[in-house]
Amino acid sequence: MAIKIKHEQFDMLGDLTKQQQAAIRCDNRRVLVLAGAGSGKTRTLLQKIVYLIREKKVKPDEIMAITFTKNATHEMIDRLLLASDNTREYAQAIRSKHVTVKQANELRRAKMREHKWIARLTLRTFHGLCYKLMRNYGAKEFDNRF
């Protein structure tokens, strides 16, 4: 699968610490990255995703990244979309003070449809993943009343 990402956004291992490089190159099927705020966890995780697709030829629909917050999930998707957007249109739109959260979410979904490899990734919160599992494989009358 060919993914179109501006090279400077995801220079595979440049400007990363040895621990970040090790996490990216690790061949284990599951990798847990624990680090403090601002240490580059999101960047490392996104580099790992791109590395798996480009170098290891893993299909995007075989990759799952789980976050604690919806904002973290949106941040990951936005970074991938920004790196894939050669027009800078997406960057201008999501950074505009006139764009509502609803509009940003709609734009994010539209851009993900344009970049099918991003849409095929499973990037969710714990809650979002469990909700999807319950909706798709749970009780026949699942009504989202927790």
PyRosetta script that sets phi, psi and omega in degrees:
from pyrosetta import init, pose_from_sequence

init()
pose = pose_from_sequence("MAIKIKHEQFDMLGDLTKQQQAAIRCDNRRVLVLAGAGSGKTRTLLQKIVYLIREKKVKPDEIMAITFTKNATHEMIDRLLLASDNTREYAQAIRSKHVTVKQANELRRAKMREHKWIARLTLRTFHGLCYKLMRNYGAKEFDNRF")
pose.set_psi(1, 126.2)
pose.set_omega(1, 178.1)
pose.set_phi(2, -87.9)
pose.set_psi(2, 124.7)
pose.set_omega(2, 175.5)
pose.set_phi(3, -111.7)
pose.set_psi(3, 139.3)
pose.set_omega(3, -177.9)
pose.set_phi(4, -103.7)
pose.set_psi(4, 106.5)
pose.set_omega(4, 179.0)
pose.set_phi(5, -135.8)
pose.set_psi(5, 134.5)
pose.set_omega(5, 175.6)
pose.set_phi(6, -59.5)
pose.set_psi(6, 127.5)
pose.set_omega(6, -172.6)
pose.set_phi(7, -57.6)
pose.set_psi(7, -40.7)
pose.set_omega(7, -176.0)
pose.set_phi(8, -66.1)
pose.set_psi(8, -24.9)
pose.set_omega(8, 179.0)
pose.set_phi(9, -70.9)
pose.set_psi(9, -34.9)
pose.set_omega(9, -177.8)
pose.set_phi(10, -130.7)
pose.set_psi(10, 55.5)
pose.set_omega(10, 172.1)
pose.set_phi(11, -64.4)
pose.set_psi(11, 109.4)
pose.set_omega(11, -160.7)
pose.set_phi(12, -41.6)
pose.set_psi(12, -55.2)
pose.set_omega(12, -177.2)
pose.set_phi(13, -127.8)
pose.set_psi(13, 6.5)
pose.set_omega(13, -180.0)
pose.set_phi(14, -67.2)
pose.set_psi(14, 143.6)
pose.set_omega(14, 173.5)
pose.set_phi(15, 63.2)
pose.set_psi(15, 28.9)
pose.set_omega(15, 177.0)
pose.set_phi(16, -116.9)
pose.set_psi(16, 153.9)
pose.set_omega(16, 176.4)
pose.set_phi(17, -72.7)
pose.set_psi(17, 167.2)
pose.set_omega(17, 178.3)
pose.set_phi(18, -62.5)
pose.set_psi(18, -37.4)
pose.set_omega(18, 178.7)
pose.set_phi(19, -66.4)
pose.set_psi(19, -40.2)
pose.set_omega(19, 178.0)
pose.set_phi(20, -65.1)
pose.set_psi(20, -43.0)
pose.set_omega(20, 178.5)
pose.set_phi(21, -61.9)
pose.set_psi(21, -40.4)
pose.set_omega(21, 179.1)
pose.set_phi(22, -64.2)
pose.set_psi(22, -40.6)
pose.set_omega(22, 178.7)
pose.set_phi(23, -64.2)
pose.set_psi(23, -37.8)
pose.set_omega(23, -179.6)
pose.set_phi(24, -70.0)
pose.set_psi(24, -41.8)
pose.set_omega(24, -176.5)
pose.set_phi(25, -83.2)
pose.set_psi(25, -11.9)
pose.set_omega(25, -177.9)
pose.set_phi(26, -57.6)
pose.set_psi(26, 132.0)
pose.set_omega(26, -177.8)
pose.set_phi(27, -92.8)
pose.set_psi(27, 3.3)
pose.set_omega(27, 177.2)
pose.set_phi(28, -64.2)
pose.set_psi(28, 147.3)
pose.set_omega(28, -179.9)
pose.set_phi(29, -69.1)
pose.set_psi(29, -27.7)
pose.set_omega(29, 179.5)
pose.set_phi(30, -125.1)
pose.set_psi(30, 132.1)
pose.set_omega(30, 179.6)
pose.set_phi(31, -129.7)
pose.set_psi(31, 127.8)
pose.set_omega(31, 176.8)
pose.set_phi(32, -106.3)
pose.set_psi(32, 122.5)
pose.set_omega(32, 179.5)
pose.set_phi(33, -110.7)
pose.set_psi(33, 114.9)
pose.set_omega(33, 177.8)
pose.set_phi(34, -116.9)
pose.set_psi(34, 124.2)
pose.set_omega(34, 179.3)
pose.set_phi(35, -162.0)
pose.set_psi(35, 164.2)
pose.set_omega(35, -178.4)
pose.set_phi(36, -74.2)
pose.set_psi(36, 172.1)
pose.set_omega(36, 179.3)
pose.set_phi(37, -60.4)
pose.set_psi(37, 137.2)
pose.set_omega(37, 175.7)
pose.set_phi(38, 75.9)
pose.set_psi(38, 13.1)
pose.set_omega(38, -176.3)
pose.set_phi(39, -90.8)
pose.set_psi(39, -6.1)
pose.set_omega(39, 178.2)
pose.set_phi(40, 100.2)
pose.set_psi(40, 22.6)
pose.set_omega(40, -179.8)
pose.set_phi(41, -62.3)
pose.set_psi(41, -47.0)
pose.set_omega(41, -177.7)
pose.set_phi(42, -62.8)
pose.set_psi(42, -45.7)
pose.set_omega(42, 179.4)
pose.set_phi(43, -60.3)
pose.set_psi(43, -43.7)
pose.set_omega(43, 179.3)
pose.set_phi(44, -62.0)
pose.set_psi(44, -44.8)
pose.set_omega(44, 180.0)
pose.set_phi(45, -62.5)
pose.set_psi(45, -43.3)
pose.set_omega(45, 179.7)
pose.set_phi(46, -67.6)
pose.set_psi(46, -38.2)
pose.set_omega(46, 175.8)
pose.set_phi(47, -61.6)
pose.set_psi(47, -39.7)
pose.set_omega(47, 179.0)
pose.set_phi(48, -62.1)
pose.set_psi(48, -43.5)
pose.set_omega(48, 179.6)
pose.set_phi(49, -61.4)
pose.set_psi(49, -48.8)
pose.set_omega(49, -179.9)
pose.set_phi(50, -63.4)
pose.set_psi(50, -41.0)
pose.set_omega(50, 177.9)
pose.set_phi(51, -59.8)
pose.set_psi(51, -45.8)
pose.set_omega(51, -179.4)
pose.set_phi(52, -61.2)
pose.set_psi(52, -41.7)
pose.set_omega(52, -178.1)
pose.set_phi(53, -72.4)
pose.set_psi(53, -48.3)
pose.set_omega(53, -176.0)
pose.set_phi(54, -72.7)
pose.set_psi(54, -50.9)
pose.set_omega(54, -170.8)
pose.set_phi(55, -90.8)
pose.set_psi(55, -38.7)
pose.set_omega(55, -176.0)
pose.set_phi(56, -98.5)
pose.set_psi(56, -2.8)
pose.set_omega(56, 176.7)
pose.set_phi(57, 58.8)
pose.set_psi(57, 34.4)
pose.set_omega(57, 175.5)
pose.set_phi(58, -78.7)
pose.set_psi(58, 137.9)
pose.set_omega(58, 178.7)
pose.set_phi(59, -74.9)
pose.set_psi(59, 140.0)
pose.set_omega(59, -179.8)
pose.set_phi(60, -55.8)
pose.set_psi(60, -34.4)
pose.set_omega(60, -179.8)
pose.set_phi(61, -74.8)
pose.set_psi(61, 1.6)
pose.set_omega(61, 174.7)
pose.set_phi(62, -103.1)
pose.set_psi(62, 6.7)
pose.set_omega(62, -176.9)
pose.set_phi(63, -113.2)
pose.set_psi(63, 132.0)
pose.set_omega(63, 177.0)
pose.set_phi(64, -128.8)
pose.set_psi(64, 130.5)
pose.set_omega(64, 174.2)
pose.set_phi(65, -126.4)
pose.set_psi(65, 126.4)
pose.set_omega(65, -176.0)
pose.set_phi(66, -112.7)
pose.set_psi(66, 135.1)
pose.set_omega(66, 178.3)
pose.set_phi(67, -122.3)
pose.set_psi(67, 171.1)
pose.set_omega(67, 177.5)
pose.set_phi(68, -88.0)
pose.set_psi(68, -31.4)
pose.set_omega(68, -174.1)
pose.set_phi(69, -123.0)
pose.set_psi(69, 152.9)
pose.set_omega(69, 176.4)
pose.set_phi(70, -63.5)
pose.set_psi(70, -36.6)
pose.set_omega(70, 178.3)
pose.set_phi(71, -61.3)
pose.set_psi(71, -39.4)
pose.set_omega(71, 178.9)
pose.set_phi(72, -66.2)
pose.set_psi(72, -40.1)
pose.set_omega(72, 177.4)
pose.set_phi(73, -62.9)
pose.set_psi(73, -46.8)
pose.set_omega(73, 178.7)
pose.set_phi(74, -62.0)
pose.set_psi(74, -38.9)
pose.set_omega(74, 179.0)
pose.set_phi(75, -61.4)
pose.set_psi(75, -43.3)
pose.set_omega(75, 179.5)
pose.set_phi(76, -63.7)
pose.set_psi(76, -47.2)
pose.set_omega(76, 179.4)
pose.set_phi(77, -62.6)
pose.set_psi(77, -44.2)
pose.set_omega(77, 179.9)
pose.set_phi(78, -59.9)
pose.set_psi(78, -42.3)
pose.set_omega(78, 179.5)
pose.set_phi(79, -63.4)
pose.set_psi(79, -39.7)
pose.set_omega(79, 177.1)
pose.set_phi(80, -66.7)
pose.set_psi(80, -41.3)
pose.set_omega(80, 178.8)
pose.set_phi(81, -66.7)
pose.set_psi(81, -40.8)
pose.set_omega(81, 178.6)
pose.set_phi(82, -62.0)
pose.set_psi(82, -40.2)
pose.set_omega(82, -180.0)
pose.set_phi(83, -70.2)
pose.set_psi(83, -22.7)
pose.set_omega(83, -178.8)
pose.set_phi(84, -94.6)
pose.set_psi(84, -10.0)
pose.set_omega(84, -174.6)
pose.set_phi(85, -94.8)
pose.set_psi(85, 102.0)
pose.set_omega(85, 179.9)
pose.set_phi(86, -76.6)
pose.set_psi(86, -15.4)
pose.set_omega(86, -176.6)
pose.set_phi(87, -87.1)
pose.set_psi(87, -15.5)
pose.set_omega(87, -174.2)
pose.set_phi(88, 66.0)
pose.set_psi(88, 7.0)
pose.set_omega(88, 179.2)
pose.set_phi(89, -62.0)
pose.set_psi(89, -44.5)
pose.set_omega(89, -178.5)
pose.set_phi(90, -64.8)
pose.set_psi(90, -42.8)
pose.set_omega(90, 179.6)
pose.set_phi(91, -59.6)
pose.set_psi(91, -45.5)
pose.set_omega(91, 180.0)
pose.set_phi(92, -63.7)
pose.set_psi(92, -41.0)
pose.set_omega(92, -177.2)
pose.set_phi(93, -66.9)
pose.set_psi(93, -47.8)
pose.set_omega(93, -175.5)
pose.set_phi(94, -75.1)
pose.set_psi(94, -19.7)
pose.set_omega(94, 178.9)
pose.set_phi(95, -92.3)
pose.set_psi(95, -4.6)
pose.set_omega(95, -179.5)
pose.set_phi(96, -70.2)
pose.set_psi(96, 138.6)
pose.set_omega(96, 178.0)
pose.set_phi(97, -73.7)
pose.set_psi(97, -13.0)
pose.set_omega(97, -177.1)
pose.set_phi(98, -92.9)
pose.set_psi(98, -4.2)
pose.set_omega(98, -179.3)
pose.set_phi(99, -91.4)
pose.set_psi(99, 123.9)
pose.set_omega(99, 178.4)
pose.set_phi(100, -77.6)
pose.set_psi(100, 166.6)
pose.set_omega(100, 177.4)
pose.set_phi(101, -60.0)
pose.set_psi(101, -41.8)
pose.set_omega(101, 179.4)
pose.set_phi(102, -62.0)
pose.set_psi(102, -44.4)
pose.set_omega(102, 179.1)
pose.set_phi(103, -64.4)
pose.set_psi(103, -40.2)
pose.set_omega(103, 178.5)
pose.set_phi(104, -63.0)
pose.set_psi(104, -41.4)
pose.set_omega(104, 178.4)
pose.set_phi(105, -64.4)
pose.set_psi(105, -41.6)
pose.set_omega(105, 178.2)
pose.set_phi(106, -64.6)
pose.set_psi(106, -42.6)
pose.set_omega(106, 178.7)
pose.set_phi(107, -64.3)
pose.set_psi(107, -41.2)
pose.set_omega(107, 178.4)
pose.set_phi(108, -59.6)
pose.set_psi(108, -46.5)
pose.set_omega(108, 179.0)
pose.set_phi(109, -62.7)
pose.set_psi(109, -41.5)
pose.set_omega(109, 179.5)
pose.set_phi(110, -63.6)
pose.set_psi(110, -43.8)
pose.set_omega(110, 179.8)
pose.set_phi(111, -66.7)
pose.set_psi(111, -34.4)
pose.set_omega(111, 177.9)
pose.set_phi(112, -65.1)
pose.set_psi(112, -34.9)
pose.set_omega(112, 176.9)
pose.set_phi(113, -65.7)
pose.set_psi(113, -32.3)
pose.set_omega(113, 177.3)
pose.set_phi(114, -69.8)
pose.set_psi(114, -37.3)
pose.set_omega(114, -179.6)
pose.set_phi(115, -106.9)
pose.set_psi(115, 81.8)
pose.set_omega(115, -171.8)
pose.set_phi(116, -57.7)
pose.set_psi(116, -31.5)
pose.set_omega(116, -179.7)
pose.set_phi(117, -65.4)
pose.set_psi(117, -32.4)
pose.set_omega(117, 177.5)
pose.set_phi(118, -72.2)
pose.set_psi(118, -42.2)
pose.set_omega(118, 179.3)
pose.set_phi(119, -62.1)
pose.set_psi(119, -28.7)
pose.set_omega(119, -177.8)
pose.set_phi(120, -80.2)
pose.set_psi(120, -15.0)
pose.set_omega(120, 175.9)
pose.set_phi(121, -70.7)
pose.set_psi(121, 148.6)
pose.set_omega(121, 171.7)
pose.set_phi(122, -99.1)
pose.set_psi(122, 98.9)
pose.set_omega(122, 176.8)
pose.set_phi(123, -118.5)
pose.set_psi(123, 105.1)
pose.set_omega(123, -173.6)
pose.set_phi(124, -143.3)
pose.set_psi(124, 166.2)
pose.set_omega(124, 169.3)
pose.set_phi(125, -83.1)
pose.set_psi(125, 165.6)
pose.set_omega(125, 174.9)
pose.set_phi(126, -57.4)
pose.set_psi(126, -46.0)
pose.set_omega(126, -179.3)
pose.set_phi(127, -61.3)
pose.set_psi(127, -45.8)
pose.set_omega(127, -178.8)
pose.set_phi(128, -62.1)
pose.set_psi(128, -40.1)
pose.set_omega(128, 178.4)
pose.set_phi(129, -65.9)
pose.set_psi(129, -46.7)
pose.set_omega(129, -179.6)
pose.set_phi(130, -64.0)
pose.set_psi(130, -39.6)
pose.set_omega(130, 177.8)
pose.set_phi(131, -60.0)
pose.set_psi(131, -45.9)
pose.set_omega(131, -179.5)
pose.set_phi(132, -63.2)
pose.set_psi(132, -41.9)
pose.set_omega(132, 178.6)
pose.set_phi(133, -62.6)
pose.set_psi(133, -44.2)
pose.set_omega(133, 179.8)
pose.set_phi(134, -65.1)
pose.set_psi(134, -42.4)
pose.set_omega(134, -179.2)
pose.set_phi(135, -64.8)
pose.set_psi(135, -42.3)
pose.set_omega(135, -175.5)
pose.set_phi(136, -84.9)
pose.set_psi(136, -33.2)
pose.set_omega(136, -172.5)
pose.set_phi(137, -126.9)
pose.set_psi(137, 2.2)
pose.set_omega(137, -175.9)
pose.set_phi(138, -87.2)
pose.set_psi(138, -153.5)
pose.set_omega(138, -178.6)
pose.set_phi(139, -59.7)
pose.set_psi(139, 149.7)
pose.set_omega(139, -178.4)
pose.set_phi(140, -62.8)
pose.set_psi(140, -28.0)
pose.set_omega(140, -177.6)
pose.set_phi(141, -113.4)
pose.set_psi(141, 45.0)
pose.set_omega(141, 178.6)
pose.set_phi(142, -66.1)
pose.set_psi(142, 123.8)
pose.set_omega(142, -174.8)
pose.set_phi(143, -121.3)
pose.set_psi(143, 8.2)
pose.set_omega(143, 177.1)
pose.set_phi(144, 65.4)
pose.set_psi(144, 23.7)
pose.set_omega(144, 176.1)
pose.set_phi(145, -100.0)
pose.set_psi(145, 93.7)
pose.set_omega(145, -176.8)
pose.set_phi(146, -82.6)
pose.dump_pdb("model.pdb")
